[in-house]
Amino acid sequence: MSNLKIDVSGLRNLYRSDSSARLVLNSLASRQNKWSMTTVSSLLSYLTLSGFNISRKDIIKTFTELQRLNCGELKLGNKTGNRNYQTRFIWKESLVRLGKLAKELGS
């Protein structure tokens, strides 16, 4: 893990206590890419098409908590279409690494 002062204890608690956050973090841990940004719409589509029951509000709540834990920054969007204007999360650390870390610590 890099020196970004991510609240690892908080990440562990979030994973253990919130089923929506656990679903989001498990999804991130299973990814192969190293995206620097994740839109709420794309994550919602991915999870819904995978058969999971999660709402846009649940994803935004999880991203808000991840921002509080210093994992990245939630940017609230005002348009659909262009990724740069959608509600999105800008990662400070590899999303795959954070997902795996939360999963390992939360087990």
SEBAZA-57107 format. One record per residue (C-alpha): residue number from 1; residue in three letters; x, y, z. Coordinates in steps of 0.25 Angstrom, whole numbers. Example, Ala and Ser with C-alpha at 12.3 -4.5 7.8 and 13.67 -1.06 7.14 Angstrom:
<r martor="1" guba="ALA" px="49" py="-18" pz="31"/>
<r martor="2" guba="SER" px="55" py="-4" pz="29"/>
This chain:
<r martor="1" guba="MET" px="0" py="0" pz="0"/>
<r martor="2" guba="SER" px="5" py="14" pz="-3"/>
<r martor="3" guba="ASN" px="7" py="25" pz="7"/>
<r martor="4" guba="LEU" px="-6" py="32" pz="5"/>
<r martor="5" guba="LYS" px="-11" py="30" pz="19"/>
<r martor="6" guba="ILE" px="-23" py="22" pz="16"/>
<r martor="7" guba="ASP" px="-31" py="19" pz="28"/>
<r martor="8" guba="VAL" px="-29" py="4" pz="28"/>
<r martor="9" guba="SER" px="-37" py="1" pz="41"/>
<r martor="10" guba="GLY" px="-48" py="9" pz="35"/>
<r martor="11" guba="LEU" px="-48" py="1" pz="22"/>
<r martor="12" guba="ARG" px="-48" py="-12" pz="30"/>
<r martor="13" guba="ASN" px="-60" py="-7" pz="38"/>
<r martor="14" guba="LEU" px="-68" py="-2" pz="26"/>
<r martor="15" guba="TYR" px="-66" py="-16" pz="19"/>
<r martor="16" guba="ARG" px="-71" py="-23" pz="32"/>
<r martor="17" guba="SER" px="-83" py="-14" pz="35"/>
<r martor="18" guba="ASP" px="-89" py="-10" pz="22"/>
<r martor="19" guba="SER" px="-94" py="-20" pz="12"/>
<r martor="20" guba="SER" px="-95" py="-10" pz="0"/>
<r martor="21" guba="ALA" px="-80" py="-6" pz="3"/>
<r martor="22" guba="ARG" px="-76" py="-21" pz="4"/>
<r martor="23" guba="LEU" px="-83" py="-23" pz="-10"/>
<r martor="24" guba="VAL" px="-76" py="-11" pz="-16"/>
<r martor="25" guba="LEU" px="-62" py="-15" pz="-10"/>
<r martor="26" guba="ASN" px="-63" py="-29" pz="-14"/>
<r martor="27" guba="SER" px="-67" py="-25" pz="-28"/>
<r martor="28" guba="LEU" px="-54" py="-16" pz="-29"/>
<r martor="29" guba="ALA" px="-45" py="-27" pz="-23"/>
<r martor="30" guba="SER" px="-49" py="-36" pz="-34"/>
<r martor="31" guba="ARG" px="-46" py="-26" pz="-45"/>
<r martor="32" guba="GLN" px="-34" py="-28" pz="-55"/>
<r martor="33" guba="ASN" px="-33" py="-13" pz="-59"/>
<r martor="34" guba="LYS" px="-26" py="-1" pz="-52"/>
<r martor="35" guba="TRP" px="-36" py="10" pz="-54"/>
<r martor="36" guba="SER" px="-34" py="23" pz="-48"/>
<r martor="37" guba="MET" px="-49" py="27" pz="-48"/>
<r martor="38" guba="THR" px="-62" py="19" pz="-46"/>
<r martor="39" guba="THR" px="-75" py="25" pz="-50"/>
<r martor="40" guba="VAL" px="-87" py="22" pz="-41"/>
<r martor="41" guba="SER" px="-95" py="18" pz="-54"/>
<r martor="42" guba="SER" px="-85" py="8" pz="-59"/>
<r martor="43" guba="LEU" px="-83" py="1" pz="-45"/>
<r martor="44" guba="LEU" px="-98" py="1" pz="-44"/>
<r martor="45" guba="SER" px="-100" py="-5" pz="-58"/>
<r martor="46" guba="TYR" px="-89" py="-16" pz="-55"/>
<r martor="47" guba="LEU" px="-95" py="-20" pz="-42"/>
<r martor="48" guba="THR" px="-109" py="-20" pz="-46"/>
<r martor="49" guba="LEU" px="-106" py="-28" pz="-59"/>
<r martor="50" guba="SER" px="-98" py="-38" pz="-50"/>
<r martor="51" guba="GLY" px="-111" py="-40" pz="-42"/>
<r martor="52" guba="PHE" px="-108" py="-32" pz="-30"/>
<r martor="53" guba="ASN" px="-119" py="-23" pz="-23"/>
<r martor="54" guba="ILE" px="-113" py="-10" pz="-20"/>
<r martor="55" guba="SER" px="-117" py="4" pz="-22"/>
<r martor="56" guba="ARG" px="-110" py="17" pz="-28"/>
<r martor="57" guba="LYS" px="-112" py="23" pz="-14"/>
<r martor="58" guba="ASP" px="-105" py="11" pz="-7"/>
<r martor="59" guba="ILE" px="-93" py="13" pz="-17"/>
<r martor="60" guba="ILE" px="-92" py="28" pz="-14"/>
<r martor="61" guba="LYS" px="-93" py="25" pz="1"/>
<r martor="62" guba="THR" px="-81" py="15" pz="-1"/>
<r martor="63" guba="PHE" px="-73" py="25" pz="-9"/>
<r martor="64" guba="THR" px="-76" py="36" pz="2"/>
<r martor="65" guba="GLU" px="-70" py="26" pz="13"/>
<r martor="66" guba="LEU" px="-58" py="23" pz="4"/>
<r martor="67" guba="GLN" px="-55" py="38" pz="2"/>
<r martor="68" guba="ARG" px="-56" py="40" pz="17"/>
<r martor="69" guba="LEU" px="-46" py="28" pz="18"/>
<r martor="70" guba="ASN" px="-37" py="36" pz="9"/>
<r martor="71" guba="CYS" px="-38" py="25" pz="-2"/>
<r martor="72" guba="GLY" px="-41" py="36" pz="-13"/>
<r martor="73" guba="GLU" px="-51" py="47" pz="-16"/>
<r martor="74" guba="LEU" px="-66" py="46" pz="-19"/>
<r martor="75" guba="LYS" px="-70" py="56" pz="-30"/>
<r martor="76" guba="LEU" px="-84" py="59" pz="-32"/>
<r martor="77" guba="GLY" px="-88" py="60" pz="-46"/>
<r martor="78" guba="ASN" px="-99" py="68" pz="-53"/>
<r martor="79" guba="LYS" px="-100" py="61" pz="-67"/>
<r martor="80" guba="THR" px="-101" py="48" pz="-73"/>
<r martor="81" guba="GLY" px="-93" py="43" pz="-84"/>
<r martor="82" guba="ASN" px="-79" py="49" pz="-83"/>
<r martor="83" guba="ARG" px="-71" py="41" pz="-72"/>
<r martor="84" guba="ASN" px="-65" py="54" pz="-67"/>
<r martor="85" guba="TYR" px="-79" py="60" pz="-63"/>
<r martor="86" guba="GLN" px="-85" py="48" pz="-57"/>
<r martor="87" guba="THR" px="-85" py="45" pz="-42"/>
<r martor="88" guba="ARG" px="-72" py="38" pz="-41"/>
<r martor="89" guba="PHE" px="-61" py="34" pz="-31"/>
<r martor="90" guba="ILE" px="-46" py="37" pz="-34"/>
<r martor="91" guba="TRP" px="-37" py="27" pz="-27"/>
<r martor="92" guba="LYS" px="-25" py="31" pz="-19"/>
<r martor="93" guba="GLU" px="-20" py="17" pz="-19"/>
<r martor="94" guba="SER" px="-23" py="5" pz="-28"/>
<r martor="95" guba="LEU" px="-37" py="1" pz="-27"/>
<r martor="96" guba="VAL" px="-33" py="-14" pz="-29"/>
<r martor="97" guba="ARG" px="-23" py="-12" pz="-17"/>
<r martor="98" guba="LEU" px="-33" py="-5" pz="-8"/>
<r martor="99" guba="GLY" px="-44" py="-16" pz="-11"/>
<r martor="100" guba="LYS" px="-34" py="-27" pz="-8"/>
<r martor="101" guba="LEU" px="-29" py="-20" pz="5"/>
<r martor="102" guba="ALA" px="-43" py="-18" pz="10"/>
<r martor="103" guba="LYS" px="-47" py="-33" pz="6"/>
<r martor="104" guba="GLU" px="-34" py="-38" pz="13"/>
<r martor="105" guba="LEU" px="-36" py="-30" pz="26"/>
<r martor="106" guba="GLY" px="-51" py="-32" pz="26"/>
<r martor="107" guba="SER" px="-50" py="-47" pz="26"/>
